[in-house]
């Protein structure tokens, strides 16, 4: 699921940035450079939303970016978080008995192999 929130970037005296989200009190991050700050902003937003969803807390609506008035050393930017449902799901799969035996002897996790194969196949 995709979430987009306005973030306030404040440039500090050392050139680094502090990032806050007006709609998510307590969701704060920092970045040493603007590029790093953008990455950290997305990471913080994603983790914050994932936490809210895990705890079954309501996810607040995002403010209109045009209604946020930054100070002189600040700017507002929209940040996107693509939150995935990482909850484990049980699936029944069938493989030949000999292949299951070989995998077990080799200490191979069938779940991990399946996950890796699906990610590769799907390009994610």
C-alpha positions in Angstrom: 0.0 0.0 0.0 1.3 3.4 -0.9 1.3 6.4 1.6 2.4 10.0 0.8 3.0 12.5 3.5 4.5 16.0 3.5 7.8 16.2 5.4 9.5 19.4 6.7 13.2 19.5 6.0 15.1 21.9 8.2 18.7 22.6 7.3 21.0 22.7 10.3 24.1 25.0 10.7 26.4 22.1 9.8 24.6 21.5 6.5 22.7 18.4 7.7 18.9 18.1 7.7 16.4 17.3 10.3 13.1 15.8 9.0 9.8 15.9 10.7 6.2 15.0 9.7 3.5 17.4 10.8 0.9 14.6 10.6 3.0 12.0 12.5 4.2 13.5 15.8 7.4 11.8 16.9 8.4 10.6 13.4 11.7 12.4 13.1 14.9 11.6 11.1 18.1 13.2 10.0 20.4 13.1 7.1 24.0 14.4 6.5 23.3 15.5 3.0 20.1 16.3 1.1 20.2 13.0 -0.7 20.8 11.1 2.5 18.0 13.1 4.1 15.6 12.1 1.4 16.5 8.5 1.9 16.2 8.7 5.6 12.8 10.5 5.3 11.4 7.7 3.3 12.8 5.1 5.6 11.4 6.8 8.7 8.0 7.2 7.1 7.9 3.5 6.0 8.9 2.3 9.5 6.4 4.6 11.2 3.5 3.5 9.1 4.4 -0.2 9.4 4.5 0.3 13.2 1.0 1.9 13.2 -0.4 -0.9 11.1 1.3 -3.7 13.3 -0.2 -2.1 16.4 -3.6 -1.7 14.7 -3.4 2.1 15.3 -5.2 4.4 12.9 -3.0 5.9 10.2 -3.7 9.7 10.1 -4.7 11.4 6.9 -1.9 13.4 5.2 -2.1 17.2 5.3 -2.4 19.3 2.2 1.2 20.1 1.4 0.2 23.7 0.3 -1.1 24.4 3.8 2.2 23.8 5.6 4.2 27.0 6.0 7.9 26.3 6.4 10.3 28.7 8.1 13.3 30.4 6.4 15.7 27.4 6.8 13.0 24.8 6.0 11.3 23.4 2.9 8.4 21.0 2.5 8.6 17.9 0.3 6.2 15.0 -0.3 7.6 11.6 0.7 6.3 8.3 -0.5 6.3 5.1 1.4 5.4 1.8 -0.1 4.4 -0.4 2.8 4.3 -4.1 2.2 2.5 -6.7 4.3 5.4 -8.7 5.7 3.2 -11.0 7.7 4.1 -14.6 7.1 1.5 -16.6 5.2 1.4 -20.4 5.2 1.1 -22.0 1.7 1.0 -25.6 0.8 3.4 -26.5 -2.0 4.3 -29.9 -3.5 7.8 -31.1 -4.4 9.0 -34.6 -5.2 10.1 -36.5 -2.1 13.6 -37.1 -3.3 14.0 -33.3 -3.7 12.7 -32.6 -0.2 15.2 -35.2 1.2 18.1 -33.6 -0.7 17.2 -30.1 0.5 16.9 -31.4 4.1 20.3 -33.1 3.9 21.9 -29.9 2.5 20.3 -27.8 5.3 18.4 -25.7 2.8 15.4 -23.7 4.0 12.6 -24.3 1.5 10.8 -21.1 2.6 13.9 -19.0 2.0 14.5 -20.6 -1.4 10.9 -20.0 -2.4 11.0 -16.4 -1.2 14.3 -15.7 -3.1 13.0 -17.4 -6.3 9.7 -15.4 -6.2 11.5 -12.1 -5.6 13.9 -12.8 -8.5 11.0 -13.9 -10.8 9.0 -10.8 -9.9 12.0 -8.4 -10.0 11.5 -7.2 -6.4 
